[in-house]
Amino acid sequence: MPAPNAAPRTLYDKVFDDHVVKSGEGDTLIFIDRHLVHEVTSPQAFEGLRNAGRKVRRTDCTLATVDHNIPTASRKNFKNVSSFITEGDSRAQVCALEDHVKEFGLTYFGMADRRQGIVHIIGPEQGFTLPGTTVVCGDSHTSTHGAFGALAFGIGTSEVEHVLATQCLPQAKSKNMRINVEGTLTEGVASKDVVLHIIGIIGTAGGTGCVIEFSGSAIRSLSMEARMSICNMAIEGGARAGMIAPDEVTFKYLKGRPLSPREGEEWDAAEAYWRTLKTDPGAKYDIEVEIKAEDIVPTVTWGTSPQDVVPITGTVPNPANMPESRRQDAEKALKYMGLTADVPMEEIKVDKVFFGSCTNGRIEDMRSAARVIVASGKNGGPTQCAEGVYAMVVPGSGLVKQQAEAEGLDVIFKKAGFDWREAGCSMCLGMNPDQLKPGERCASTSNRNFEGRQGAGGRTHLVSPAMATAAALTGRLTDVRKLMGSHVSDDGGIKITSYADYLEPLIPAQAVADEIDPAAAAEAEKAEAASLADAAKHASAGMPKFTVVKGIAAPMWEANIDTDKIIPKQFLKTLLRTGLGDALFWPARYDVNTGEKIPDFVLNKEPFTKSSLLVCTGDNFGCGSSREHAPWALNDFGIRCVMAPSFGDIFRNNCFKNGMLPLILPKEDLEVLYKDAESGQEITVDLENSQVVRPSGETIKFEIDAFRRHCLINGLDDIGLTLEHENLIVEFEAKRTANWPWLDGVGYAKKGKAVVPIRAPRKKTDW
């Protein structure tokens, strides 16, 4: 608890402070309450544990599932992963995770489990996500869980391994940013429109280095599903995380879920703590943004960045009317999207509609879309997908699918011509067979419209579920309000029952082994900790040292070079950290149709084929996904240092974890270095003396966090450093159990016992 005269704190400050294990030199070591694991960013992490002889420290704090690259086709004839997934690399990743969860004793929702689904949907629906917790996952959209007042952020594979081994992470304190949305949202405006509008205002780098707290009467009026959609896309605004203070809406959503605190004393204690999780009066924010809810209308993206937004009532922007700094990027985006400036957005035809993802794959999203179909029919509008349009609905979890089918939503979709699928990430990132073909245009409820995100050459327009449905029915981007008429608030006769009926709360886990003697367990844990710390010192040898790097630098000028562009999704289906150099910048480096190298791309030209440095004059390098494959690909190519005005937070962290230097420099210095790079001369990055040496001998001084610099120069391994503070971690865990006992393993796993979850009798419903 803070001292009586302590300075007022923000919501973020409070949650961060409550998880400090060690502060001082370097980043603060914080404890992680909840860790979600999936098949794409975990194989190399588990392999790292195995090689170092480490175990998963807290199996009760870890929940695993498959979502990113599993097929969403019918599982009617599903027998096992090996026979069901035909694509070899995808099958290998899923099989690897199934082996890992058995080996390391983790709770797992596999493809035969109806609780399987997208990590950011199953966490909240199981009550695994709780207010005041720290939540991480090897996926950038982990910010979703911030809707509960949790500090939730995406991490790379090295950090996945770090959390598995230590249940802690070294973290730099972020800045505080508040986006306050006051007023009443007009009919037809959804949370997706709100967050797209926000990103259009602040830009994709507006929240860099910050945790955004969303506040205001418009935010408080939203459901939990809607709040999750907003926090989900905080990362698209450059933020480390997004948060919303918990309130009655939060508590009602959580009550009775399988892993929520048990009703009674435990629930009362938890709720009392949760009610303190709000920003104190007088607390200061580093950045504040005020938005009027009445200014927000149904919104759609036009370009290849989530910041490229316009109202559906608007037109395709004209680059000639933009600031010079944005003009070149806008022209490139319009060329890729096949759009002409000044064309009304409602005249743009679509080929496909994708409805799903961790942004909009929840039951409320399904209901919203179904209402559009029903209301359109009542108003004499279309009730069938337009001719030539393929529309797919992909529920976010097996439980969402079951609930939607119980309410008859699937029948509404099927009658309208939508393809009703199984749970998974699907076309959001196109790692499974659900992809766009080159040139196809899609209205999508997902979160990113990067080049090739949903399929090589595919063109994506981000919209809300209601807007996606309107596009499916009309065959073009359409203002959904025209179809809804007076039925915007009508439920269309859809029967809505309690979602909680489908969660089947688990009876408290039963021990299947004898109780462990406490004294013997403590002695064994102490011995194990000592051996792990010792092993960690030897494991550090694998980290390459970074002292002086001299070589050719590849010059790039674009802003917002995202991780999809650095390494597209088809190369994420690997179980290794190496061998990705040839795939680096694949979408720009190779012809999509022939696979041949594009001669004009910088890394295909001499002398840049041998680059060990990269100079980029555009902001926000490495924005987007948490995939650590991006720095792995750069490293594998031979690039050890990227110089840019700013970086995506997760990409920057991932670079440090791989012995690489993401160097932030002023634009004027980068312009000079860009010209040096263009000439093909060698540049030297001297970390020991904190300077960049130009070919002329002139030096450019830079600053870098002293602890980061020390670790790079000495090739120090983060996990080994953390395990040196094993005593502090144990002390924190004891305090955590005393103060927040509901966070220790209940339901699926319990520390100190071998357990199995027992299903409660199914509750009968009345539809």
BELGIBEL-V571276 format. One record per residue. N is the residue number from 1. RES is the residue in one letter. PHI is phi in whole degrees, -180 to 180 (none if undefined). PSI is psi in whole degrees, -180 to 180 (none if undefined). NEAR is the number of other C-alpha atoms within 8 Angstrom. Layout:
BEGIN
((N/RES/PHI/PSI/NEAR) (N/RES/PHI/PSI/NEAR))
END
This chain:
BEGIN
((1/M/none/143/2) (2/P/-71/154/4) (3/A/-64/155/5) (4/P/-53/-37/4) (5/N/-103/22/4) (6/A/-67/152/6) (7/A/-65/146/5) (8/P/-61/142/10) (9/R/-122/155/11) (10/T/-83/169/13) (11/L/-56/-46/14) (12/Y/-61/-45/12) (13/D/-57/-42/8) (14/K/-66/-47/10) (15/V/-67/-42/14) (16/F/-61/-49/10) (17/D/-60/-35/7) (18/D/-72/-6/6) (19/H/-120/13/10) (20/V/-75/121/11) (21/V/-92/-41/11) (22/K/-154/132/8) (23/S/-121/173/9) (24/G/129/-130/6) (25/E/-64/132/6) (26/G/76/-158/10) (27/D/-69/157/11) (28/T/-79/135/14) (29/L/-88/117/13) (30/I/-116/154/13) (31/F/-87/142/13) (32/I/-107/121/14) (33/D/-81/-37/10) (34/R/-137/129/13) (35/H/-127/118/12) (36/L/-101/137/14) (37/V/-128/138/13) (38/H/-133/-178/14) (39/E/-77/-19/14) (40/V/-88/-43/11) (41/T/-102/11/15) (42/S/-109/-22/14) (43/P/-55/-46/13) (44/Q/-70/-28/11) (45/A/-68/-46/12) (46/F/-65/-37/10) (47/E/-64/-38/8) (48/G/-63/-42/9) (49/L/-60/-47/13) (50/R/-61/-45/9) (51/N/-64/-32/7) (52/A/-92/1/9) (53/G/68/32/8) (54/R/-103/156/9) (55/K/-107/170/9) (56/V/-76/123/10) (57/R/-66/-46/8) (58/R/-129/89/9) (59/T/-65/-25/11) (60/D/-74/-12/13) (61/C/-105/9/10) (62/T/-124/134/12) (63/L/-133/128/12) (64/A/-117/148/13) (65/T/-154/175/15) (66/V/-115/139/17) (67/D/-154/-40/14) (68/H/-66/-47/14) (69/N/-124/24/13) (70/I/-84/150/13) (71/P/-66/149/10) (72/T/-107/14/11) (73/A/-70/165/6) (74/S/-53/138/7) (75/R/-103/21/6) (76/K/-54/-39/4) (77/N/-105/22/5) (78/F/-66/129/8) (79/K/-115/-49/6) (80/N/-160/166/7) (81/V/-60/-43/11) (82/S/-59/-37/8) (83/S/-91/-21/7) (84/F/-88/-41/8) (85/I/-90/112/11) (86/T/-84/-27/7) (87/E/-77/121/6) (88/G/-58/-49/7) (89/D/-67/-39/8) (90/S/-65/-44/12) (91/R/-60/-41/12) (92/A/-63/-41/8) (93/Q/-67/-43/14) (94/V/-67/-44/12) (95/C/-62/-38/10) (96/A/-62/-43/10) (97/L/-64/-40/12) (98/E/-62/-38/10) (99/D/-68/-41/8) (100/H/-67/-42/9) (101/V/-66/-31/12) (102/K/-70/-45/8) (103/E/-64/-40/6) (104/F/-102/2/8) (105/G/71/45/7) (106/L/-104/153/11) (107/T/-73/135/11) (108/Y/-140/129/9) (109/F/-103/98/13) (110/G/-88/-175/9) (111/M/-68/-20/8) (112/A/-90/-2/8) (113/D/-99/126/8) (114/R/-71/-9/9) (115/R/-83/-7/9) (116/Q/-61/148/17) (117/G/174/-171/15) (118/I/-67/134/17) (119/V/-49/-40/14) (120/H/-83/-1/11) (121/I/-104/-40/13) (122/I/-72/-31/12) (123/G/-58/-56/11) (124/P/-64/-41/11) (125/E/-70/-21/9) (126/Q/-90/-8/12) (127/G/77/12/12) (128/F/-69/-34/10) (129/T/-89/125/13) (130/L/-135/155/12) (131/P/-58/145/10) (132/G/77/5/11) (133/T/-94/164/14) (134/T/-102/130/13) (135/V/-128/130/16) (136/V/-133/160/13) (137/C/-163/151/13) (138/G/-77/58/16) (139/D/-159/133/12) (140/S/-66/-26/14) (141/H/-84/19/13) (142/T/-61/-20/14) (143/S/-55/-19/19) (144/T/-47/-45/16) (145/H/-69/-12/18) (146/G/-65/-15/15) (147/A/-61/-20/16) (148/F/-95/7/15) (149/G/80/23/16) (150/A/-97/153/16) (151/L/-93/103/17) (152/A/-126/129/15) (153/F/-151/155/13) (154/G/-80/151/15) (155/I/-137/162/14) (156/G/-89/176/15) (157/T/-62/-39/13) (158/S/-61/-38/10) (159/E/-75/-31/10) (160/V/-58/-47/14) (161/E/-62/-40/13) (162/H/-61/-45/13) (163/V/-69/-42/12) (164/L/-57/-41/11) (165/A/-80/-33/12) (166/T/-124/-17/12) (167/Q/60/23/12) (168/C/-135/165/11) (169/L/-147/137/12) (170/P/-76/128/9) (171/Q/-137/137/8) (172/A/-80/145/7) (173/K/-72/130/6) (174/S/-85/166/8) (175/K/-80/160/9) (176/N/-97/129/14) (177/M/-131/137/13) (178/R/-121/133/12) (179/I/-116/112/12) (180/N/-105/118/11) (181/V/-112/107/14) (182/E/-106/148/12) (183/G/112/-169/10) (184/T/-114/129/8) (185/L/-71/138/9) (186/T/-77/163/9) (187/E/-60/140/7) (188/G/90/-6/10) (189/V/-99/125/11) (190/A/-110/173/9) (191/S/-61/-33/12) (192/K/-62/-40/11) (193/D/-64/-38/15) (194/V/-62/-49/11) (195/V/-73/-35/12) (196/L/-64/-40/13) (197/H/-61/-44/11) (198/I/-61/-48/8) (199/I/-65/-35/14) (200/G/-61/-31/12) (201/I/-82/-48/7) (202/I/-89/-20/10) (203/G/83/166/10) (204/T/-74/-9/14) (205/A/-114/7/12) (206/G/-63/-29/10) (207/G/-105/13/14) (208/T/-56/130/11) (209/G/80/7/10) (210/C/-121/158/12) (211/V/-107/125/15) (212/I/-93/128/15) (213/E/-101/123/14) (214/F/-92/127/12) (215/S/-142/180/13) (216/G/109/163/10) (217/S/-62/-35/10) (218/A/-67/-37/13) (219/I/-71/-43/11) (220/R/-65/-25/7) (221/S/-78/-9/6) (222/L/-84/154/9) (223/S/-73/172/7) (224/M/-65/-40/11) (225/E/-59/-43/9) (226/A/-67/-39/11) (227/R/-65/-38/13) (228/M/-62/-39/13) (229/S/-61/-40/15) (230/I/-69/-50/14) (231/C/-66/-32/17) (232/N/-52/-42/15) (233/M/-96/10/14) (234/A/-59/-35/15) (235/I/-62/-30/15) (236/E/-72/-16/12) (237/G/-94/12/15) (238/G/87/-2/16) (239/A/-75/155/17) (240/R/-72/-37/18) (241/A/-160/163/15) (242/G/-124/146/19) (243/M/-141/148/19) (244/I/-133/133/13) (245/A/-64/136/13) (246/P/-68/149/15) (247/D/-151/-163/7) (248/E/-59/-35/6) (249/V/-61/-42/9) (250/T/-64/-48/10) (251/F/-64/-41/10) (252/K/-63/-40/7) (253/Y/-64/-39/7) (254/L/-83/-26/10) (255/K/-61/127/9) (256/G/89/-1/9) (257/R/-76/154/12) (258/P/-52/-39/11) (259/L/-110/11/9) (260/S/-73/161/13) (261/P/-55/143/9) (262/R/-68/142/9) (263/E/-63/144/9) (264/G/118/-142/6) (265/E/-60/-42/7) (266/E/-63/-46/11) (267/W/-63/-44/10) (268/D/-60/-42/9) (269/A/-66/-42/8) (270/A/-64/-46/11) (271/E/-63/-38/9) (272/A/-60/-42/8) (273/Y/-67/-44/8) (274/W/-60/-33/10) (275/R/-69/-16/9) (276/T/-83/-8/6) (277/L/-87/72/14) (278/K/-148/154/9) (279/T/-66/132/10) (280/D/-70/147/9) (281/P/-57/134/5) (282/G/90/-5/5) (283/A/-66/144/10) (284/K/-101/140/8) (285/Y/-108/146/10) (286/D/-74/-34/7) (287/I/-138/136/7) (288/E/-131/138/9) (289/V/-129/130/7) (290/E/-109/132/8) (291/I/-133/138/9) (292/K/-92/126/9) (293/A/-59/-35/12) (294/E/-66/-19/9) (295/D/-80/-10/6) (296/I/-93/129/13) (297/V/-124/169/11) (298/P/-50/129/14) (299/T/-122/150/13) (300/V/-144/149/13) (301/T/-88/151/14) (302/W/-117/-21/11) (303/G/-114/-145/13) (304/T/-117/24/11) (305/S/-141/145/11) (306/P/-61/-15/16) (307/Q/-82/-9/12) (308/D/-84/77/10) (309/V/-122/152/13) (310/V/-145/157/13) (311/P/-64/150/9) (312/I/-60/-23/14) (313/T/-81/-3/9) (314/G/-95/-164/8) (315/T/-125/166/11) (316/V/-64/125/13) (317/P/-60/154/7) (318/N/-104/117/8) (319/P/-55/-28/11) (320/A/-63/-24/5) (321/N/-94/4/6) (322/M/-97/160/8) (323/P/-58/149/6) (324/E/-57/-34/6) (325/S/-65/-23/5) (326/R/-103/-13/9) (327/R/-61/-48/11) (328/Q/-64/-41/9) (329/D/-64/-39/9) (330/A/-66/-42/10) (331/E/-62/-41/9) (332/K/-64/-42/8) (333/A/-64/-44/10) (334/L/-64/-38/13) (335/K/-64/-45/8) (336/Y/-64/-42/10) (337/M/-78/-10/10) (338/G/67/38/6) (339/L/-115/154/9) (340/T/-112/137/7) (341/A/-58/147/10) (342/D/74/5/8) (343/V/-78/134/9) (344/P/-59/137/10) (345/M/-60/-33/12) (346/E/-74/-1/10) (347/E/-97/-2/8) (348/I/-83/119/8) (349/K/-83/151/8) (350/V/-120/153/15) (351/D/-101/-34/11) (352/K/-138/158/12) (353/V/-131/127/16) (354/F/-115/123/16) (355/F/-122/111/15) (356/G/164/-154/17) (357/S/89/170/17) (358/C/-72/-11/16) (359/T/-83/-43/13) (360/N/-142/47/14) (361/G/-114/23/15) (362/R/-97/171/14) (363/I/-61/-39/10) (364/E/-62/-37/7) (365/D/-65/-41/11) (366/M/-62/-45/13) (367/R/-63/-43/9) (368/S/-58/-45/10) (369/A/-68/-42/12) (370/A/-64/-36/11) (371/R/-61/-36/12) (372/V/-63/-44/14) (373/I/-62/-46/15) (374/V/-65/-47/11) (375/A/-65/-38/15) (376/S/-59/-43/14) (377/G/-64/-40/10) (378/K/-63/-29/7) (379/N/-94/9/9) (380/G/80/13/6) (381/G/-91/-175/8) (382/P/-69/145/10) (383/T/-123/6/10) (384/Q/-124/149/8) (385/C/-57/139/15) (386/A/-60/152/9) (387/E/-58/133/5) (388/G/86/-3/6) (389/V/-102/127/12) (390/Y/-101/124/11) (391/A/-122/136/13) (392/M/-127/142/11) (393/V/-116/122/12) (394/V/-121/101/17) (395/P/-58/150/17) (396/G/-76/-16/18) (397/S/-157/166/18) (398/G/-63/-32/14) (399/L/-73/-37/11) (400/V/-63/-43/11) (401/K/-61/-46/12) (402/Q/-63/-42/9) (403/Q/-64/-44/11) (404/A/-62/-40/12) (405/E/-69/-35/10) (406/A/-66/-33/8) (407/E/-86/-6/11) (408/G/83/12/10) (409/L/-66/-36/13) (410/D/-63/-35/9) (411/V/-66/-42/8) (412/I/-61/-45/11) (413/F/-65/-47/13) (414/K/-62/-43/10) (415/K/-62/-30/8) (416/A/-82/-6/10) (417/G/98/8/9) (418/F/-77/149/12) (419/D/-88/120/10) (420/W/-95/116/10) (421/R/-111/-179/11) (422/E/-94/167/13) (423/A/-69/141/15) (424/G/166/174/18) (425/C/-73/-32/16) (426/S/56/-135/19) (427/M/-75/0/12) (428/C/-54/-45/14) (429/L/-128/3/11) (430/G/59/38/15) (431/M/-85/-18/12) (432/N/-103/-169/12) (433/P/-67/-11/7) (434/D/-79/96/10) (435/Q/-142/159/11) (436/L/-85/150/15) (437/K/-89/160/9) (438/P/-53/129/8) (439/G/89/-14/7) (440/E/-72/143/12) (441/R/-110/133/13) (442/C/-129/133/14) (443/A/-90/119/15) (444/S/-129/138/14) (445/T/-88/9/15) (446/S/-78/-162/14) (447/N/-118/-10/11) (448/R/-136/138/10) (449/N/-118/29/15) (450/F/-60/158/11) (451/E/-56/128/12) (452/G/70/7/12) (453/R/-58/-45/15) (454/Q/-100/11/14) (455/G/145/141/12) (456/A/-55/123/12) (457/G/80/0/13) (458/G/-75/151/16) (459/R/-118/122/15) (460/T/-116/133/12) (461/H/-116/119/13) (462/L/-80/132/14) (463/V/-147/172/15) (464/S/-80/166/14) (465/P/-56/-41/13) (466/A/-65/-42/11) (467/M/-68/-36/13) (468/A/-63/-42/17) (469/T/-64/-42/12) (470/A/-61/-40/15) (471/A/-65/-38/14) (472/A/-64/-40/16) (473/L/-74/-32/12) (474/T/-102/-18/11) (475/G/84/8/14) (476/R/-153/165/11) (477/L/-62/127/17) (478/T/-139/140/12) (479/D/-69/111/12) (480/V/-59/-25/12) (481/R/-63/-25/9) (482/K/-69/-29/7) (483/L/-86/-29/12) (484/M/-78/-34/12) (485/G/55/-131/10) (486/S/-84/5/5) (487/H/-103/19/8) (488/V/-55/-40/10) (489/S/-98/3/6) (490/D/-81/140/8) (491/D/-85/2/6) (492/G/65/20/8) (493/G/78/8/5) (494/I/-76/130/9) (495/K/-81/121/7) (496/I/-112/120/5) (497/T/-109/178/7) (498/S/-73/125/5) (499/Y/-61/-31/7) (500/A/-64/-19/8) (501/D/-59/-24/9) (502/Y/-98/1/8) (503/L/-86/-18/11) (504/E/44/72/12) (505/P/-50/143/9) (506/L/-86/139/11) (507/I/-64/142/9) (508/P/-45/134/8) (509/A/-56/140/14) (510/Q/-99/139/8) (511/A/-71/137/10) (512/V/-114/12/8) (513/A/-141/162/7) (514/D/-66/151/6) (515/E/-56/142/7) (516/I/-86/135/8) (517/D/-62/121/6) (518/P/-56/-43/6) (519/A/-65/-44/6) (520/A/-66/-39/8) (521/A/-65/-43/9) (522/A/-63/-41/8) (523/E/-65/-43/8) (524/A/-66/-40/8) (525/E/-65/-40/8) (526/K/-64/-44/8) (527/A/-65/-41/8) (528/E/-65/-42/8) (529/A/-61/-42/9) (530/A/-63/-42/8) (531/S/-70/-35/8) (532/L/-67/-43/11) (533/A/-61/-39/12) (534/D/-66/-44/8) (535/A/-64/-34/10) (536/A/-63/-36/13) (537/K/-62/-37/9) (538/H/-77/-30/7) (539/A/-70/-19/10) (540/S/-65/-18/11) (541/A/-63/-19/10) (542/G/-77/-14/7) (543/M/-81/123/10) (544/P/-69/142/9) (545/K/-81/147/10) (546/F/-122/111/13) (547/T/-118/-69/9) (548/V/-131/128/9) (549/V/-123/121/10) (550/K/-122/132/9) (551/G/172/-172/11) (552/I/-71/141/15) (553/A/-116/130/15) (554/A/-82/127/13) (555/P/-92/133/11) (556/M/-138/147/11) (557/W/-117/-16/7) (558/E/-67/148/10) (559/A/-91/159/10) (560/N/56/44/12) (561/I/-72/106/11) (562/D/-89/168/12) (563/T/-69/-27/15) (564/D/-64/-35/13) (565/K/-75/-35/13) (566/I/-69/-43/13) (567/I/-152/104/14) (568/P/-70/167/14) (569/K/-61/-29/11) (570/Q/-63/-16/6) (571/F/-99/5/9) (572/L/-85/-8/9) (573/K/-87/53/10) (574/T/-123/151/9) (575/L/-99/4/7) (576/L/-118/164/7) (577/R/-95/-8/9) (578/T/-113/172/8) (579/G/84/16/8) (580/L/-103/0/13) (581/G/-59/-39/13) (582/D/-68/-21/8) (583/A/-92/-5/9) (584/L/-56/131/13) (585/F/54/36/10) (586/W/-49/-48/12) (587/P/-61/-30/11) (588/A/-97/-20/9) (589/R/-92/-23/12) (590/Y/-128/149/11) (591/D/-69/127/11) (592/V/-62/-32/8) (593/N/-85/-41/4) (594/T/-102/-22/6) (595/G/79/2/7) (596/E/-77/150/6) (597/K/-66/140/8) (598/I/-88/114/10) (599/P/-57/-31/6) (600/D/-80/-13/6) (601/F/-72/139/9) (602/V/-55/-42/10) (603/L/-75/-7/10) (604/N/-96/-1/12) (605/K/-107/147/10) (606/E/-79/145/7) (607/P/-90/11/8) (608/F/-74/-8/13) (609/T/-67/-14/9) (610/K/-115/27/8) (611/S/-67/138/14) (612/S/-116/-3/13) (613/L/-133/161/13) (614/L/-139/130/13) (615/V/-114/121/15) (616/C/-124/127/15) (617/T/-90/-8/14) (618/G/-89/149/12) (619/D/-69/162/12) (620/N/64/42/15) (621/F/-66/133/14) (622/G/81/22/14) (623/C/-70/166/15) (624/G/106/-130/11) (625/S/-69/163/11) (626/S/-87/1/13) (627/R/-55/118/13) (628/E/-73/-8/12) (629/H/-59/-25/10) (630/A/-64/-56/13) (631/P/-65/-32/12) (632/W/-60/-42/13) (633/A/-67/-43/17) (634/L/-61/-46/12) (635/N/-62/-43/11) (636/D/-66/-33/11) (637/F/-70/-29/10) (638/G/121/2/10) (639/I/-87/116/12) (640/R/-101/-16/12) (641/C/-142/132/11) (642/V/-115/128/12) (643/M/-108/128/13) (644/A/-157/164/18) (645/P/-70/-31/14) (646/S/-161/162/9) (647/F/-132/155/14) (648/G/-64/136/14) (649/D/-57/-46/12) (650/I/-69/-41/14) (651/F/-59/-44/16) (652/R/-61/-45/11) (653/N/-61/-42/9) (654/N/-62/-36/13) (655/C/-61/-48/12) (656/F/-60/-37/12) (657/K/-67/-15/10) (658/N/-115/21/10) (659/G/70/24/13) (660/M/-109/158/13) (661/L/-112/109/11) (662/P/-89/105/12) (663/L/-103/116/9) (664/I/-88/123/9) (665/L/-130/154/11) (666/P/-62/151/7) (667/K/-62/-36/9) (668/E/-64/-38/6) (669/D/-69/-38/9) (670/L/-66/-35/15) (671/E/-61/-41/9) (672/V/-66/-45/8) (673/L/-68/-31/10) (674/Y/-61/-43/13) (675/K/-66/-39/8) (676/D/-62/-43/13) (677/A/-64/-43/15) (678/E/-57/-33/9) (679/S/-77/-7/6) (680/G/80/12/10) (681/Q/-86/160/11) (682/E/-80/140/12) (683/I/-118/148/14) (684/T/-117/129/11) (685/V/-107/112/11) (686/D/-108/96/12) (687/L/-72/-32/11) (688/E/-61/-37/7) (689/N/-106/8/5) (690/S/51/54/11) (691/Q/-150/153/11) (692/V/-106/131/12) (693/V/-107/120/13) (694/R/-76/164/13) (695/P/-57/-30/9) (696/S/-75/-11/5) (697/G/98/-13/6) (698/E/-66/143/7) (699/T/-111/147/8) (700/I/-120/114/9) (701/K/-78/148/7) (702/F/-140/163/8) (703/E/-116/144/5) (704/I/-147/146/8) (705/D/-49/129/7) (706/A/-59/-38/7) (707/F/-70/-42/9) (708/R/-60/-43/10) (709/R/-61/-45/10) (710/H/-60/-45/8) (711/C/-66/-41/10) (712/L/-65/-47/16) (713/I/-64/-34/11) (714/N/-100/0/8) (715/G/60/43/14) (716/L/-84/141/12) (717/D/-91/126/12) (718/D/-61/-40/8) (719/I/-64/-44/10) (720/G/-59/-41/13) (721/L/-65/-41/10) (722/T/-65/-42/12) (723/L/-69/-12/11) (724/E/-69/-16/7) (725/H/-109/33/8) (726/E/-54/-40/10) (727/N/-62/-38/6) (728/L/-71/-35/9) (729/I/-65/-45/10) (730/V/-62/-42/8) (731/E/-62/-42/8) (732/F/-65/-43/10) (733/E/-61/-37/8) (734/A/-66/-43/8) (735/K/-65/-40/8) (736/R/-61/-45/10) (737/T/-64/-39/11) (738/A/-69/-42/7) (739/N/-87/-37/6) (740/W/-133/65/9) (741/P/-61/-23/9) (742/W/-68/-10/12) (743/L/-87/-16/9) (744/D/-74/163/11) (745/G/-57/121/11) (746/V/-135/152/12) (747/G/83/-78/12) (748/Y/-90/-36/11) (749/A/-154/149/15) (750/K/-138/131/13) (751/K/-62/131/9) (752/G/92/-6/6) (753/K/-134/152/12) (754/A/-92/127/9) (755/V/-135/160/12) (756/V/-132/141/10) (757/P/-75/138/12) (758/I/-111/129/9) (759/R/-71/138/8) (760/A/-76/157/8) (761/P/-58/140/5) (762/R/-68/136/5) (763/K/-82/133/6) (764/K/-82/140/4) (765/T/-115/172/5) (766/D/-116/21/3) (767/W/-75/none/6))
END
